[in-house]
Amino acid sequence: MQSLQLLTLTSLFALATSSMASCTYDNDCLDNPYGAGSPYKTDGLMNPYSQYGSPYSNQSWTNPYATDAPKLYDQDGNYRGKLSSNPYDSDSTSNPYGRYGSPYSSESINNPFGAGSQYSNDKIYVVPTR
């Protein structure tokens, strides 16, 4: 994968947003319940007992108060915000008024005509902080 070499990070997971094509057979995809999206993966984002999936962890995308949520990058290495349920964090994908959460921002994965376009073949990678 070209983008894995671009980012040179230890732990990357591909993210399939609802507007993007499904990647249920890709082992690194969060949409694959037997791969990276498994609720049993010890360091998985979908495991409610892992540091990245727990609603109590500061590094979890499900904790609305987390300040160290996983970061999103596209396949070209462009930053796409934090995968976070915090609606007040300026970099959160859940902030409807922020650069990365607004459905009107071209840099937001929530924009169906921008970074979140269903016609785009670009992958979005989730990079948990270590």
N, C-alpha and C positions, 0 to 999 in steps of 0.2 A: 504494500500500500504506500503510495507516494506521500500522503499526508502524515502517516506515522513517522516517516523519515524527516519530514519538515518540522514537526513539533518536537521530536526526540524526547518524549516524556515517557515515564515508566508505565503509567496505567491510563489507557484510553478506551472509551466505550463509544460506539456509534449511537446516535440518537435518532429515532424515527418520530418526527412530530406528526400530528394527525393530518397535516396538509401535505406531508411528504410521502413518498412511496414506502411501502412496508418492506422491511428487511428481515422477515421472520426466520430465514435460513442462514443468515450471517451470524457466526458465533460471537462476534464483538458487538452485536446490535442489542440495544435495550428492549427492542420489540420481540426478541427471541427468548421465550420463557425457559429454554433449555441451555441458553448461552449466558451472555452478560445480563440478561433480564431475569435470570432465575432468582426467585425469592429465597433460595438456599445458599447462594454464593456468599462466602464469608465476608468479602469486601464489596459486595454488590450494592448498587444504588436502589434496587428493588427489595432488598432484605431489610425489614423493619428493625432488625437487631444489629445490623452492621453500623459502623460509624458514618457511612454515607447515606443510609436509608432510615436511620432512627429519627423519630420526631423530637428527640432530646439532644442529639449531637450538634455541636457547633459547625461540623463539616457536612451536614446533611441537607439535601435539597428539600426535604419534607418539613424541616423545622422553620417555622415562619420568623423566628428570631435569630437564625444563624447568620453569622457575619463572615464565615469562611466556607461558603457553599461552593460546589464544583463549578468550574468555568467551562464555557462553551467556545469552541473554535470551529471554523469551517475547514474544508479540506485544503484551502490555500493558506491556512494559518491565521486568518483574520479572527480577531476576538469578537464573539457574539453575545457577551454578557455572562451572567451567572445563572445556572439552573437552580432557582431558588423560589420558594413559595412566599418569600418576604415581599409584600407589596410596597414597602417603603424604601427598600434599597434601590439606589439610583441605577445600578447595573443589573437588577433582577429582571428575569423574563416574566415575572408576575406583576411588575409595576406597569400599569396601563398608561402612565404618563412618562415613563422613562424611555430612553433611547433604545433599549433592547427588549422592552416589553410592550411598547405601543404598537397597535395594529396598523399605524400609519407610518412608522419609521422604516426606512429601507433596510436598516441593519437588524431589524427585529425578526425572530423566527415566528412571531405571531402575525406578521404581515403576509397575507396570501399572495401579494404581488411583489414582495421583496425577498428577503432571505428565507422566508417560509413558503415560498411558492411550490405548489404541487407539481409544477412542470420542471423544476430544477432537479438535476441529478447530483447536486452537491451534498456531501455528507456533512453532518454536524457531529463533532466529537466532544464528549464530556470528559473533562480532566479533573478528577478529584485532587484536592490538595493533600500532600503527604507530610 
